[in-house]
Amino acid sequence: MRTVKIVTASALMAVALYGCSQPSEAQAPPAPAVTVATPLVRAVQDWDEFTGRFEATQSVEVRARVGGYIQGVHFRDGDYVSRGQLLFTLDPRPAQAALASARAQLAQAQAQVNLARTELTRSETLLASQAVSQAEVDTRRGALQTAEAAIAAANANVRARQLDLEFTRVTAPISGRVSDRRVDPGNLVAGGSSQADVLTTVVSSAPIHFVFDGSEAVLLKYQRQARNGAAPIQVRLQDESSYARSGTLDFTDNAVDTASGVIRLRALIPNADGFLKPGMFGQARLAGAGTYQAMLVPDAAVATDQARRIVYVVAADGSVAPKPVQLGPLVDGLRVIRSGLQPTDRVIINGVQRIQAPGMKVQASNGRITPVVQQAQVPVTQAAPASTATFAASVSGD
């Protein structure tokens, strides 16, 4: 009986130890859940991106062509003005008096011509009867020519004084948006030179230029493409998520800057609503080569392994394997994969951070890769600077 009790106690202890080991096996972590999808295959076009600034196609500093006192201002600050529209008037009375004096000098010159012509006619008649000498006739003829030249000078003076009177009306030299007035009525301003006082400025609004710098490599590429037509250009502002504004590249500078290795390029952008203002920053993109078929994955699916870029793919048995890839540009928020990936590979697009080591098992659910739908002129909250802005991928699970 004593032996039986010992065996029974040993059996109970073994059962207890087995029962304690069961919870340990039940607490083993399950395979992490990830979302996988095959690469999106579609036709894409490469774009070269640049940061630049908008400039007016025409910009004029309005100065008076004659000096005088400002008599009136005939526009409101910031108005749109048309070419020839009256902006300022100067006191015209000094110019009117100068014009009257010039006309009086013209009348005096005309009287001198009439007198000289009469004396020449009389001397020629007396020469026929030998009453005067030939020298006298020549003197009278010279006096007539001098008087006629004086008339020409007087006429020119009258025209100059007429211009001075016209210049007391300062008009808009171009059509565009006017700035604020720099002088008020009653101020004396200088005019007639590049040192004259600036009364205001006018800049054209439509179309508008977008100016940016490109590398020599970009210049060579687009010069070769220009044989088949101009490259299109698209522009967006810093608070816009899409390149909704399009234009044409209309100017390339005549030399590459030897210090920086860049060249100045310019595009012409329609601006019918006047929303774009000179001095604004923007980001532009120029179409590169023609369209081609490419595989795209979300940019978040790309991981870094030291100097390599990799994506994780899931095999049929649920094991994970890294694949080195060569990356291309972002297109609609998705990253182009130039090489290293097959169209049938199941790429992890959600849950990459859960991958701890190659070969581990995961629970994969199927998803779908979709491009970001770009909407025209949609503001972005807390947008990044145009030179560093990126676009997030859109990933949806089935």
Secondary structure, DSSP 4 states (H G I P E B T S, - for coil): -HHHHHHHHHHHHHHHHHHHHHHHHHTSPPPPEEEEEPPEEEEE--EEEEEEEEEES-EEEEE-SS-EEEEEE-S-TT-EE-TT-EEEEE--HHHHHHHHHHHHHHHHHHHHHHHHHHHHHHHHHHHHTTSS-HHHHHHHHHHHHHHHHHHHHHHHHHHHHHHHHHTTEEE-SSSEEE---SS-TT-EE--SSTTSPEEEEEE--SSEEEEEEEEHHHHHHHHHHGGG-PPEEEEEETTBSS--EEEEEEEE-SS--TTT-EEEEEEEE--TT----TT-EEEEEEE-S--EEEEEEEGGG-EEETTEEEEEEE-TTSBEEEEE-EEEEEETTEEEEEES--TT--EEEE-GGG--STT-B-EEEEEEEE-----TT-B-TTPPPTTT-----EEEE-
